[in-house]
């Protein structure tokens, strides 16, 4: 089963992680976490997202509306994601629990809905 883990952290955590000195230790924890998932053979892909660079696109009345973002009404920002392939939601939750970001923010676990071509 595939799951997307999304990593949400407070803005001040991103500032620390981006600092070459203060961010060294927390980013090492992230590297070890990703290496653990890769070593276990469950990691299918992962990326950090560029903060404050998102763009919202809506179509209303047949017209495109484009607006710079992000516009989350939260103190936590989406910083990245990982696509994992594990046997169960319980295993996905265990990986989310191990995430360094879960100690300062939240890791969301999203089941991936198979496309019709992927269904057994």
DSSP file (Angstrom, degrees, kcal/mol; ACC not computed):
  #  RESIDUE AA STRUCTURE BP1 BP2  ACC     N-H-->O    O-->H-N    N-H-->O    O-->H-N    TCO  KAPPA ALPHA  PHI   PSI    X-CA   Y-CA   Z-CA
    1    1 A X              0   0    0      0, 0.0    85,-2.6     0, 0.0     2,-0.4   0.000 360.0 360.0 360.0 136.9    0.0    0.0    0.0
    2    2 A X  E     +A   85   0A   0    110,-0.3   110,-2.5    83,-0.2     2,-0.3  -0.752 360.0 178.8 -97.4 144.2    1.3    3.4   -0.8
    3    3 A X  E     -AB  84 111A   0     81,-2.5    81,-3.0    -2,-0.4     2,-0.5  -0.988  21.9-140.4-137.9 146.1    1.1    6.4    1.5
    4    4 A X  E     -AB  83 110A   0    106,-2.9   106,-2.6    -2,-0.3     2,-0.5  -0.948  14.6-156.8-105.0 126.1    2.2   10.0    1.3
    5    5 A X  E     -AB  82 109A   0     77,-3.1    77,-2.0    -2,-0.5     2,-0.4  -0.901   8.6-160.9 -97.8 126.5    3.7   11.4    4.4
    6    6 A X  E     -AB  81 108A   0    102,-2.1   102,-2.4    -2,-0.5     2,-0.6  -0.923   7.6-144.2-111.2 137.4    3.4   15.2    4.5
    7    7 A X  E     -AB  80 107A   0     73,-2.3    72,-3.4    -2,-0.4    73,-0.8  -0.878  17.8-177.9-109.1 115.1    5.7   17.1    6.9
    8    8 A X  E     +AB  78 106A   0     98,-2.7    98,-2.5    -2,-0.6     2,-0.3  -0.944   9.9 165.4-115.7 127.7    4.3   20.2    8.5
    9    9 A X  E     -A   77   0A   0     68,-2.2    68,-3.4    -2,-0.5    96,-0.1  -0.955  41.8 -89.2-139.2 156.7    6.4   22.4   10.9
   10   10 A X  E >>  -A   76   0A   0     94,-0.4     3,-1.2    -2,-0.3     4,-1.2  -0.312  41.2-114.5 -62.1 150.4    6.3   25.8   12.4
   11   11 A X  H 3> S+     0   0    0     64,-1.0     4,-1.7     1,-0.3     3,-0.3   0.851 115.0  59.4 -55.7 -38.0    7.9   28.6   10.4
   12   12 A X  H 3> S+     0   0    0      1,-0.2     4,-1.8     2,-0.2    -1,-0.3   0.794  99.6  57.5 -66.2 -25.6   10.7   29.1   13.0
   13   13 A X  H <> S+     0   0    0     -3,-1.2     4,-2.8     2,-0.2    -1,-0.2   0.887 104.2  52.0 -69.2 -38.4   11.7   25.5   12.6
   14   14 A X  H  X S+     0   0    0     -4,-1.2     4,-1.9    -3,-0.3    -2,-0.2   0.895 107.3  53.0 -62.7 -39.5   12.3   26.1    8.8
   15   15 A X  H  X S+     0   0    0     -4,-1.7     4,-0.7     2,-0.2    -1,-0.2   0.916 111.7  45.4 -61.8 -43.2   14.5   29.1    9.7
   16   16 A X  H >< S+     0   0    0     -4,-1.8     3,-1.1     1,-0.2    -2,-0.2   0.939 111.8  51.2 -64.6 -47.7   16.6   27.0   12.0
   17   17 A X  H 3< S+     0   0    0     -4,-2.8    -1,-0.2     1,-0.3    -2,-0.2   0.820 108.9  51.6 -61.9 -31.3   16.9   24.1    9.5
   18   18 A X  H 3< S+     0   0    0     -4,-1.9     2,-0.4    -5,-0.2    -1,-0.3   0.631  88.2  96.5 -81.1 -13.5   18.0   26.5    6.8
   19   19 A X  S <X S-     0   0    0     -3,-1.1     4,-2.3    -4,-0.7     5,-0.2  -0.647  74.4-139.7 -78.3 127.6   20.8   28.0    9.0
   20   20 A X  T  4 S+     0   0    0     -2,-0.4     4,-0.2     2,-0.2    -1,-0.1   0.812  98.5  32.2 -59.2 -30.8   24.1   26.3    8.2
   21   21 A X  T >4 S+     0   0    0      2,-0.1     3,-0.9     3,-0.1     4,-0.4   0.929 125.9  36.8 -90.8 -57.7   25.1   26.2   11.9
   22   22 A X  T 3> S+     0   0    0      1,-0.2     4,-0.5     2,-0.1     3,-0.3   0.781 117.6  53.6 -68.2 -25.7   21.8   25.8   13.8
   23   23 A X  H 3X S+     0   0    0     -4,-2.3     4,-2.5     1,-0.2     5,-0.3   0.569  82.8  88.5 -87.1  -8.3   20.4   23.5   11.2
   24   24 A X  H <> S+     0   0    0     -3,-0.9     4,-1.6    -5,-0.2    -1,-0.2   0.925  91.8  41.7 -58.2 -48.6   23.2   21.0   11.1
   25   25 A X  H  > S+     0   0    0     -4,-0.4     4,-1.8    -3,-0.3    -1,-0.2   0.950 117.0  44.7 -68.6 -49.9   21.8   18.8   13.9
   26   26 A X  H  X S+     0   0    0     -4,-0.5     4,-1.7     1,-0.2    -1,-0.2   0.893 113.8  51.0 -63.0 -35.8   18.1   18.8   12.9
   27   27 A X  H  X S+     0   0    0     -4,-2.5     4,-2.4     1,-0.2    -1,-0.2   0.832 105.6  56.1 -71.1 -29.3   19.0   18.2    9.2
   28   28 A X  H  X S+     0   0    0     -4,-1.6     4,-2.5    -5,-0.3    -1,-0.2   0.899 105.1  52.6 -64.6 -39.3   21.2   15.3   10.2
   29   29 A X  H  X S+     0   0    0     -4,-1.8     4,-2.0     1,-0.2    -2,-0.2   0.897 109.8  48.9 -61.5 -40.0   18.1   13.8   12.0
   30   30 A X  H  X S+     0   0    0     -4,-1.7     4,-2.6     2,-0.2     5,-0.2   0.914 109.9  51.0 -65.2 -43.2   16.2   14.2    8.7
   31   31 A X  H  X S+     0   0    0     -4,-2.4     4,-2.6     1,-0.2    -2,-0.2   0.924 111.3  48.0 -60.2 -44.4   19.0   12.6    6.7
   32   32 A X  H  X S+     0   0    0     -4,-2.5     4,-2.1     2,-0.2    -1,-0.2   0.882 110.8  51.9 -64.2 -38.2   19.1    9.6    9.0
   33   33 A X  H  X S+     0   0    0     -4,-2.0     4,-2.0     2,-0.2    -2,-0.2   0.938 112.3  44.3 -63.0 -48.2   15.3    9.3    8.9
   34   34 A X  H  X S+     0   0    0     -4,-2.6     4,-2.5     1,-0.2    -2,-0.2   0.890 112.8  52.2 -65.5 -39.0   15.2    9.3    5.0
   35   35 A X  H  X S+     0   0    0     -4,-2.6     4,-3.0    -5,-0.2    -1,-0.2   0.872 107.3  53.4 -63.6 -36.6   18.2    6.8    5.0
   36   36 A X  H  X S+     0   0    0     -4,-2.1     4,-1.8     2,-0.2    -2,-0.2   0.916 110.6  45.8 -64.8 -42.8   16.3    4.5    7.3
   37   37 A X  H  <>S+     0   0    0     -4,-2.0     5,-2.0     2,-0.2     6,-1.1   0.918 115.1  47.0 -66.3 -42.1   13.2    4.5    5.1
   38   38 A X  H ><5S+     0   0    0     -4,-2.5     3,-1.2     1,-0.2    -2,-0.2   0.921 111.7  51.3 -64.1 -42.8   15.4    3.9    2.0
   39   39 A X  H 3<5S+     0   0    0     -4,-3.0    -1,-0.2     1,-0.3    -2,-0.2   0.821 107.8  52.3 -63.8 -31.9   17.3    1.2    3.8
   40   40 A X  T 3<5S-     0   0    0     -4,-1.8    -1,-0.3    -5,-0.2    -2,-0.2   0.546 113.3-121.5 -80.2  -7.3   14.1   -0.5    4.8
   41   41 A X  T < 5S+     0   0    0     -3,-1.2    -3,-0.2    -4,-0.5    -2,-0.1   0.684  85.1 106.6  77.9  18.2   13.0   -0.5    1.1
   42   42 A X      < +     0   0    0     -5,-2.0    43,-2.2    42,-0.1     2,-0.4   0.661  46.8  98.2-102.5 -18.0    9.9    1.5    1.7
   43   43 A X  E     +C   84   0A   0     -6,-1.1    41,-0.2    41,-0.2     3,-0.1  -0.586  36.0 168.6 -78.5 124.0   10.9    5.0    0.3
   44   44 A X  E     -     0   0A   0     39,-3.5     2,-0.3     1,-0.4    40,-0.2   0.634  67.1 -29.0-104.6 -21.9    9.6    5.6   -3.2
   45   45 A X  E     -C   83   0A   0     38,-1.2    38,-3.4     2,-0.0    -1,-0.4  -0.870  56.1-176.7 174.2 154.9   10.4    9.3   -3.4
   46   46 A X  E     +C   82   0A   0     36,-0.3     2,-0.3    -2,-0.3    36,-0.2  -0.971   3.2 176.6-162.6 150.6   10.7   12.4   -1.3
   47   47 A X  E     -C   81   0A   0     34,-1.8    34,-2.0    -2,-0.3     2,-0.3  -0.987  27.2-124.6-155.1 150.0   11.3   16.2   -1.7
   48   48 A X  E     -C   80   0A   0     -2,-0.3     2,-0.4    32,-0.2    32,-0.3  -0.656  32.6-131.0 -84.9 153.3   11.5   19.3    0.3
   49   49 A X        -     0   0    0     30,-3.1     2,-0.5    -2,-0.3     5,-0.0  -0.844  18.7-110.7-107.6 146.1    9.3   22.1   -0.9
   50   50 A X    >   -     0   0    0     -2,-0.4     3,-1.1     1,-0.1     4,-0.2  -0.617  40.3-123.7 -73.6 123.2   10.4   25.7   -1.4
   51   51 A X  T 3  S+     0   0    0     -2,-0.5    -1,-0.1     1,-0.2    28,-0.1  -0.419  85.2   5.9 -73.1 143.6    8.8   27.8    1.3
   52   52 A X  T 3  S+     0   0    0     -2,-0.1    -1,-0.2     1,-0.1    18,-0.1   0.719 104.1  99.6  60.5  25.3    6.6   30.8    0.3
   53   53 A X    <   +     0   0    0     -3,-1.1    17,-0.1    15,-0.1    -2,-0.1   0.364  48.1 117.6-119.2   3.0    6.9   29.9   -3.4
   54   54 A X        -     0   0    0     -4,-0.2    15,-3.0    14,-0.1     2,-0.4  -0.340  48.1-152.9 -72.0 153.6    3.5   28.1   -3.9
   55   55 A X  E     -D   68   0B   0     13,-0.3     2,-0.4    -2,-0.0    13,-0.2  -0.996   6.3-142.2-129.5 130.3    1.0   29.4   -6.3
   56   56 A X  E     -D   67   0B   0     11,-3.4    11,-2.3    -2,-0.4     2,-0.5  -0.780  15.6-167.4 -93.0 132.2   -2.8   28.8   -6.0
   57   57 A X  E     +D   66   0B   0     -2,-0.4     2,-0.3     9,-0.2     9,-0.2  -0.983  11.1 170.1-122.1 126.2   -4.7   28.3   -9.2
   58   58 A X  E     -D   65   0B   0      7,-2.4     7,-3.3    -2,-0.5     2,-0.5  -0.954  23.5-147.6-129.3 150.7   -8.5   28.4   -9.3
   59   59 A X  E     +D   64   0B   0     -2,-0.3     2,-0.4     5,-0.2     5,-0.2  -0.978  24.3 170.4-119.6 118.1  -10.9   28.4  -12.3
   60   60 A X  E >  S-D   63   0B   0      3,-2.5     3,-1.7    -2,-0.5    -2,-0.1  -0.994  70.2  -5.7-129.6 126.1  -14.1   30.3  -11.6
   61   61 A X  T 3  S-     0   0    0     -2,-0.4    -1,-0.1     1,-0.3     3,-0.1   0.832 129.4 -58.9  60.9  31.5  -16.6   31.1  -14.3
   62   62 A X  T 3  S+     0   0    0      1,-0.2     2,-0.4    -3,-0.0    -1,-0.3   0.511 115.0 114.2  77.3   3.7  -14.3   29.6  -16.9
   63   63 A X  E <   -D   60   0B   0     -3,-1.7    -3,-2.5     2,-0.0     2,-0.3  -0.908  65.6-124.8-114.2 137.4  -11.5   32.1  -16.0
   64   64 A X  E     -D   59   0B   0     -2,-0.4     2,-0.5    -5,-0.2    -5,-0.2  -0.590  20.6-164.5 -78.7 134.4   -8.2   31.3  -14.4
   65   65 A X  E     -D   58   0B   0     -7,-3.3    -7,-2.4    -2,-0.3     2,-0.4  -0.988   4.7-168.7-118.2 127.6   -7.3   33.0  -11.1
   66   66 A X  E     +D   57   0B   0     -2,-0.5     2,-0.4    -9,-0.2    -9,-0.2  -0.961   9.4 172.4-119.4 132.2   -3.7   32.9  -10.0
   67   67 A X  E     -D   56   0B   0    -11,-2.3   -11,-3.4    -2,-0.4    -2,-0.0  -0.997  32.3-118.2-142.6 132.5   -2.6   34.0   -6.6
   68   68 A X  E     +D   55   0B   0     -2,-0.4   -13,-0.3   -13,-0.2     2,-0.2  -0.364  56.1 121.2 -65.3 150.2    0.8   33.7   -4.8
   69   69 A X  S    S-     0   0    0    -15,-3.0     2,-0.1   -17,-0.0    -1,-0.1  -0.509  70.2-159.7-131.3-162.2    0.7   31.6   -1.7
   70   70 A X        +     0   0    0     -2,-0.2    -2,-0.0   -17,-0.1     7,-0.0   0.581  40.2 171.6 -80.4 163.4    0.9   29.8    0.7
   71   71 A X        +     0   0    0     -2,-0.1     2,-0.2     2,-0.0    -2,-0.0  -0.032  18.8 147.1-127.5  29.6   -2.4   30.7    2.3
   72   72 A X        -     0   0    0      1,-0.1     2,-1.3     2,-0.1     5,-0.0  -0.475  46.1-140.6 -69.4 135.7   -2.7   28.1    5.1
   73   73 A X  S    S+     0   0    0     -2,-0.2     2,-0.3     2,-0.0    -1,-0.1  -0.499  72.9  90.3 -92.7  64.4   -4.5   29.4    8.1
   74   74 A X  S    S-     0   0    0     -2,-1.3    -2,-0.1     2,-0.1     0, 0.0  -0.958  80.4-125.3-151.2 162.1   -2.1   27.6   10.4
   75   75 A X  S    S+     0   0    0     -2,-0.3   -64,-1.0   -65,-0.1     2,-0.4   0.462  91.9  80.2 -90.6  -2.4    1.2   28.2   12.1
   76   76 A X  E     -A   10   0A   0    -66,-0.2     2,-0.3   -65,-0.1   -66,-0.3  -0.889  68.2-152.8-109.5 136.7    2.6   25.1   10.5
   77   77 A X  E     -A    9   0A   0    -68,-3.4   -68,-2.2    -2,-0.4     2,-0.6  -0.797  23.5-112.2-107.2 147.8    3.9   25.1    7.0
   78   78 A X  E     +A    8   0A   0     -2,-0.3   -70,-0.2   -70,-0.2     3,-0.1  -0.689  39.2 172.5 -76.7 118.3    4.1   22.2    4.6
   79   79 A X  E     -     0   0A   0    -72,-3.4   -30,-3.1    -2,-0.6     2,-0.3   0.618  52.2 -41.9-106.8 -15.4    7.8   21.6    4.1
   80   80 A X  E     -AC   7  48A   0    -73,-0.8   -73,-2.3   -32,-0.3     2,-0.3  -0.987  48.4-126.6 172.2-175.1    7.9   18.4    2.1
   81   81 A X  E     -AC   6  47A   0    -34,-2.0   -34,-1.8    -2,-0.3     2,-0.4  -0.973   3.5-152.0-153.3 162.2    6.6   14.9    1.5
   82   82 A X  E     -AC   5  46A   0    -77,-2.0   -77,-3.1    -2,-0.3     2,-0.6  -0.993  11.7-145.8-139.0 138.1    7.7   11.3    1.2
   83   83 A X  E     -AC   4  45A   0    -38,-3.4   -39,-3.5    -2,-0.4   -38,-1.2  -0.918  27.8-179.9-101.0 121.9    6.0    8.5   -0.8
   84   84 A X  E     -AC   3  43A   0    -81,-3.0   -81,-2.5    -2,-0.6     2,-0.5  -0.875  24.1-148.8-123.4 156.6    6.3    5.2    0.9
   85   85 A X  E     +A    2   0A   0    -43,-2.2     2,-0.3    -2,-0.3   -83,-0.2  -0.951  34.6 153.6-126.2 108.1    5.1    1.7    0.1
   86   86 A X        -     0   0    0    -85,-2.6     3,-0.0    -2,-0.5    -2,-0.0  -0.799  52.7-108.4-132.4 170.7    4.4   -0.4    3.2
   87   87 A X  S    S+     0   0    0     -2,-0.3     2,-0.3     1,-0.1   -85,-0.1   0.752  91.1   1.0 -74.9 -25.5    2.1   -3.3    4.1
   88   88 A X     >  -     0   0    0    -87,-0.1     4,-1.8     1,-0.1     5,-0.1  -0.967  69.9-102.9-157.3 167.0   -0.4   -1.4    6.2
   89   89 A X  H  > S+     0   0    0     -2,-0.3     4,-2.6     1,-0.2     5,-0.2   0.846 118.7  60.9 -64.5 -33.5   -1.6    1.9    7.6
   90   90 A X  H  > S+     0   0    0      1,-0.2     4,-1.7     2,-0.2    -1,-0.2   0.901 104.6  47.5 -61.1 -40.0   -0.1    0.8   11.0
   91   91 A X  H  > S+     0   0    0      2,-0.2     4,-1.9     1,-0.2    -1,-0.2   0.898 110.7  51.7 -67.6 -39.4    3.4    0.6    9.4
   92   92 A X  H  X S+     0   0    0     -4,-1.8     4,-2.1     1,-0.2    -2,-0.2   0.899 108.5  51.8 -62.0 -40.2    2.9    4.0    7.7
   93   93 A X  H  X S+     0   0    0     -4,-2.6     4,-2.2     1,-0.2    -1,-0.2   0.856 106.1  54.6 -65.3 -35.2    1.9    5.4   11.2
   94   94 A X  H  X S+     0   0    0     -4,-1.7     4,-1.5     2,-0.2    -1,-0.2   0.903 108.5  48.1 -65.2 -40.5    5.1    4.0   12.7
   95   95 A X  H  X S+     0   0    0     -4,-1.9     4,-0.7     2,-0.2    -2,-0.2   0.897 110.9  51.4 -66.0 -38.8    7.2    5.7   10.0
   96   96 A X  H >< S+     0   0    0     -4,-2.1     3,-0.8     1,-0.2     6,-0.2   0.889 107.1  53.7 -63.2 -38.8    5.3    9.0   10.7
   97   97 A X  H 3< S+     0   0    0     -4,-2.2    -1,-0.2     1,-0.2    -2,-0.2   0.863 106.4  52.4 -63.5 -35.9    6.0    8.6   14.4
   98   98 A X  H 3< S+     0   0    0     -4,-1.5    -1,-0.2    -5,-0.1    -2,-0.2   0.620  83.7 114.8 -75.1 -13.3    9.8    8.2   13.7
   99   99 A X    X<  -     0   0    0     -3,-0.8     3,-1.3    -4,-0.7     4,-0.4  -0.362  67.5-138.8 -63.0 130.5    9.8   11.5   11.6
  100  100 A X  G >  S+     0   0    0      1,-0.3     3,-1.1     2,-0.2     4,-0.3   0.834 102.5  60.5 -57.8 -31.9   11.9   14.2   13.2
  101  101 A X  G >> S+     0   0    0      1,-0.2     4,-2.6     2,-0.2     3,-1.0   0.715  87.5  72.3 -70.0 -20.3    9.2   16.7   12.3
  102  102 A X  G <4 S+     0   0    0     -3,-1.3    -1,-0.2     1,-0.2    -2,-0.2   0.740  91.3  59.4 -67.3 -21.1    6.6   14.9   14.4
  103  103 A X  G <4 S+     0   0    0     -3,-1.1    -1,-0.2    -4,-0.4    -2,-0.2   0.705 122.2  21.3 -79.1 -19.9    8.3   16.2   17.6
  104  104 A X  T <4 S-     0   0    0     -3,-1.0   -94,-0.4    -4,-0.3    -2,-0.2   0.537 137.3  -1.0-122.9 -14.1    7.9   19.9   16.6
  105  105 A X  S  < S-     0   0    0     -4,-2.6     2,-0.4   -96,-0.1   -96,-0.2  -0.307  89.8 -69.9-143.3-133.8    5.0   19.8   14.1
  106  106 A X  E     -B    8   0A   0    -98,-2.5   -98,-2.7    -2,-0.1     2,-0.6  -0.999  21.8-151.4-142.0 142.1    2.8   17.2   12.5
  107  107 A X  E     -B    7   0A   0     -2,-0.4     2,-0.3  -100,-0.2  -100,-0.2  -0.969  20.0-153.1-111.4 118.6    3.3   14.4   10.0
  108  108 A X  E     -B    6   0A   0   -102,-2.4  -102,-2.1    -2,-0.6     2,-0.5  -0.701   2.0-148.4 -91.7 142.9    0.2   13.6    8.1
  109  109 A X  E     -B    5   0A   0     -2,-0.3     2,-0.5  -104,-0.2  -104,-0.2  -0.958  16.2-175.1-114.3 118.3   -0.4   10.1    6.6
  110  110 A X  E     -B    4   0A   0   -106,-2.6  -106,-2.9    -2,-0.5     2,-0.2  -0.954  20.2-136.6-117.2 116.5   -2.4   10.0    3.4
  111  111 A X  E     -B    3   0A   0     -2,-0.5     2,-0.5  -108,-0.2  -108,-0.2  -0.514  24.1-126.8 -67.4 138.6   -3.4    6.7    1.8
  112  112 A X        -     0   0    0   -110,-2.5     2,-0.6    -2,-0.2  -110,-0.3  -0.764  16.2-136.8 -88.2 126.5   -2.8    6.8   -2.0
  113  113 A X        -     0   0    0     -2,-0.5  -110,-0.0     1,-0.0     2,-0.0  -0.729  23.9-124.0 -83.2 121.1   -5.9    5.9   -4.0
  114  114 A X        -     0   0    0     -2,-0.6     2,-0.1     1,-0.1     5,-0.1  -0.339  21.5-117.6 -64.7 144.2   -4.9    3.6   -6.8
  115  115 A X    >>  -     0   0    0      1,-0.1     3,-1.8    -2,-0.0     4,-1.2  -0.412  35.1-100.9 -72.1 159.7   -5.9    4.7  -10.3
  116  116 A X  T 34 S+     0   0    0      1,-0.3     3,-0.4     2,-0.2    -1,-0.1   0.841 125.1  56.0 -53.4 -34.4   -8.3    2.3  -12.1
  117  117 A X  T 34 S+     0   0    0      1,-0.2    -1,-0.3     3,-0.0    -3,-0.0   0.765 107.9  49.3 -69.0 -23.6   -5.4    0.8  -14.1
  118  118 A X  T <4 S+     0   0    0     -3,-1.8    -1,-0.2     2,-0.0    -2,-0.2   0.661  84.9 107.4 -88.5 -18.1   -3.6    0.0  -10.8
  119  119 A X     <        0   0    0     -4,-1.2    -4,-0.0    -3,-0.4    -3,-0.0  -0.321 360.0 360.0 -65.9 142.4   -6.5   -1.7   -9.0
  120  120 A X              0   0    0     -2,-0.0    -1,-0.2     0, 0.0    -3,-0.0   0.505 360.0 360.0 -65.7 360.0   -6.1   -5.5   -8.7
